[in-house]
């Protein structure tokens, strides 16, 4: 640069701030939508695939994301499984400010002092019941075919980043996907939290549901299969958490 000429380049600090902001957007998109391919992230964020790969490399170096094979439900198609990028536990911690250790200590105390696994299960059900009314109102106000979507919207309002989508063929129904779980670390040690939630979904939707995957079990997304709503289905046969 010639003496006296004014640079039009942004300062180094400003560039670094922009990089961090975009990197956070990439991580946030994975949190909100679950494990994603480079192409999906590029389309979602309006970036080039080369830019996304660069940010993913940096996030992977910081142990925020990791590459995996995309999990396939149902019949596997020919060809190599798509590579997706998912948040690590460290990456989730950056978004999750729950008091994980306190929750685990409290649950362990309940188990030791108040009756073991049954006491923890009773606590988990009571925890769900305490927040059930808003979910119940949202679901009951929706048409039967829209209830899974209504539940997803209500869960998202509570920080679960949930979506509902048609289940892959040949399953007849929908998949409720929770891309974030504020209590994942506690649920890893106390699966009763997941089991109580699954039971509640079944009771709320009036049909058998089945947990296919959980974040607490090491999966990228909590996935619950909801068959086509049957008004005669029994909620008492809810699926169990695989953890």
C-alpha positions in Angstrom: 0.0 0.0 0.0 1.3 3.4 -0.9 2.1 5.9 1.9 -1.0 8.0 2.7 -3.4 5.6 0.8 -6.4 4.5 2.8 -7.0 0.8 3.0 -10.5 -0.4 2.0 -9.9 -3.8 3.7 -11.7 -4.4 6.9 -9.5 -4.6 10.0 -8.2 -8.0 11.0 -10.3 -8.0 14.2 -13.5 -7.3 12.2 -12.6 -10.2 9.8 -12.1 -12.4 12.8 -15.5 -11.3 14.3 -17.3 -12.1 11.1 -15.7 -15.5 10.9 -16.8 -16.3 14.4 -20.3 -15.1 13.7 -20.6 -17.3 10.6 -19.1 -20.2 12.4 -21.7 -19.8 15.1 -24.4 -19.8 12.5 -23.1 -23.1 11.1 -23.1 -24.7 14.5 -26.6 -23.2 15.3 -28.0 -24.6 12.1 -26.8 -28.1 13.0 -28.3 -27.6 16.5 -31.7 -26.6 15.0 -31.9 -29.1 12.2 -29.8 -32.0 13.4 -26.8 -33.7 11.6 -26.5 -32.0 8.2 -24.5 -32.4 5.0 -22.3 -29.7 3.6 -24.8 -29.1 0.8 -27.7 -28.8 3.3 -25.8 -26.3 5.4 -24.8 -24.3 2.3 -28.4 -24.0 1.1 -29.7 -23.2 4.5 -27.2 -20.5 5.2 -26.7 -19.0 1.8 -23.0 -19.9 1.7 -20.8 -21.7 -0.8 -20.0 -25.3 0.0 -16.3 -24.4 0.1 -17.0 -21.8 2.8 -19.1 -24.3 4.8 -16.3 -26.8 4.6 -13.8 -24.3 5.9 -16.0 -23.4 8.9 -16.7 -27.1 9.6 -13.0 -27.8 9.5 -12.4 -25.1 12.1 -15.4 -26.3 14.3 -14.1 -29.8 14.1 -10.6 -28.7 15.2 -12.3 -27.1 18.2 -14.2 -30.3 18.9 -17.5 -28.6 18.3 -18.7 -30.8 15.4 -17.8 -34.2 14.1 -18.3 -36.1 10.9 -20.5 -39.2 10.8 -22.3 -41.4 8.4 -26.0 -40.4 8.1 -28.2 -42.8 10.0 -30.6 -44.6 7.7 -34.0 -45.9 8.9 -35.7 -48.5 6.8 -34.3 -50.0 3.6 -30.8 -48.8 2.8 -30.4 -47.4 -0.7 -27.4 -48.2 -3.0 -24.4 -46.0 -2.8 -22.2 -44.7 0.0 -24.1 -43.2 3.0 -24.0 -39.4 3.0 -21.5 -37.8 5.4 -23.1 -35.5 7.9 -21.8 -33.2 10.6 -23.2 -33.4 14.1 -22.5 -31.4 17.3 -20.3 -33.1 19.8 -21.1 -33.0 23.6 -18.6 -30.0 23.7 -20.6 -28.3 21.0 -23.9 -28.8 22.7 -22.4 -27.4 25.9 -21.7 -24.2 24.2 -25.5 -23.7 23.7 -26.7 -25.5 26.9 -26.4 -23.6 30.2 -28.3 -26.1 32.2 -26.9 -27.1 35.6 -26.1 -30.6 34.5 -24.0 -31.6 37.5 -26.6 -30.3 39.9 -29.4 -32.2 38.1 -27.4 -35.5 38.1 -26.5 -35.1 41.8 -30.1 -34.4 42.7 -31.3 -37.4 40.7 -28.7 -39.7 42.3 -29.7 -38.4 45.8 -33.4 -39.2 45.0 -32.4 -42.7 43.8 -30.3 -43.4 46.9 -32.6 -42.0 49.5 -36.1 -42.4 48.1 -36.4 -45.8 46.5 -34.0 -46.3 43.6 -35.1 -46.5 40.0 -38.8 -46.3 40.8 -38.3 -43.1 42.7 -36.4 -41.5 39.7 -39.1 -42.7 37.3 -41.8 -41.1 39.6 -39.8 -37.8 39.6 -39.5 -37.9 35.8 -43.2 -38.3 35.4 -44.0 -35.6 37.9 -41.6 -33.3 36.0 -43.4 -33.9 32.8 -46.8 -33.5 34.4 -45.8 -30.1 35.8 -45.3 -28.7 32.3 -48.0 -30.8 30.5 -50.8 -28.3 30.3 -49.3 -26.0 27.7 -48.5 -29.0 25.5 -51.9 -30.5 26.0 -53.6 -27.2 25.0 -51.5 -27.0 21.8 -52.2 -30.5 20.7 -55.9 -30.6 21.5 -56.4 -27.3 19.6 -54.9 -28.9 16.4 -56.6 -31.2 13.9 -55.6 -34.9 14.3 -53.4 -34.8 11.3 -51.6 -31.6 12.6 -51.0 -32.8 16.2 -47.4 -33.9 15.7 -46.6 -30.6 14.2 -48.4 -28.8 17.0 -46.4 -30.8 19.6 -43.1 -30.0 17.8 -43.9 -26.3 17.8 -44.7 -26.4 21.6 -41.5 -28.3 22.2 -39.5 -25.8 20.2 -40.9 -23.0 22.4 -39.2 -24.8 25.3 -35.8 -25.1 23.7 -36.0 -28.5 22.1 -35.7 -27.3 18.4 -38.3 -29.9 17.4 -39.7 -30.7 13.9 -42.3 -33.1 12.6 -41.9 -34.8 9.2 -43.3 -37.7 7.3 -41.6 -41.0 8.2 -39.6 -42.7 5.5 -41.3 -45.4 3.5 -42.5 -48.0 4.3 -43.4 -46.6 7.7 -46.9 -45.0 7.9 -46.8 -42.0 10.1 -44.5 -39.2 11.2 -41.2 -38.7 12.9 -41.0 -36.2 15.8 -37.4 -35.0 15.8 -35.9 -33.1 18.8 -32.6 -31.6 17.7 -31.7 -30.3 21.1 -32.3 -31.7 24.6 -31.6 -29.4 27.6 -31.3 -32.4 29.9 -29.3 -34.7 27.7 -26.4 -35.2 30.1 -28.7 -36.1 33.0 -30.7 -38.4 30.7 -27.6 -40.2 29.7 -27.3 -41.5 33.3 -31.0 -41.6 34.1 -33.0 -42.9 31.0 -36.2 -42.6 33.1 -36.3 -39.0 31.9 -36.5 -40.1 28.3 -39.0 -42.9 29.1 -41.3 -40.6 30.9 -41.3 -38.2 28.0 -42.1 -41.0 25.5 -45.0 -42.2 27.7 -46.3 -38.6 27.8 -46.1 -38.3 24.0 -48.1 -41.5 23.6 -50.8 -40.3 26.1 -50.9 -36.8 24.6 -51.3 -38.0 21.0 -53.5 -41.0 21.9 -51.5 -43.6 20.1 -48.6 -45.9 20.5 -45.2 -44.1 19.8 -41.7 -45.6 19.6 -38.4 -43.9 20.4 -36.0 -44.7 17.5 -33.0 -42.6 18.8 -32.0 -40.3 21.6 -29.3 -37.7 22.0 -28.6 -39.2 25.5 -27.9 -42.5 23.8 -25.3 -40.9 21.5 -27.5 -40.2 18.5 -27.6 -36.8 16.8 -31.3 -36.3 17.2 -34.1 -37.6 19.5 -36.4 -39.3 17.1 -39.9 -40.6 17.9 -42.0 -42.5 15.4 -45.7 -41.6 15.5 -47.9 -43.9 13.5 -51.0 -42.6 11.8 -53.2 -41.4 14.6 -55.8 -44.0 15.6 -58.4 -42.9 18.1 -58.6 -46.5 19.4 -54.9 -46.8 20.0 -53.8 -47.3 23.6 -51.4 -44.9 25.1 -50.4 -47.6 27.6 -48.2 -49.4 25.0 -45.8 -46.5 24.5 -42.4 -47.3 23.1 -39.4 -47.5 25.4 -36.2 -45.4 25.1 -33.3 -47.5 23.7 -30.8 -46.1 26.1 
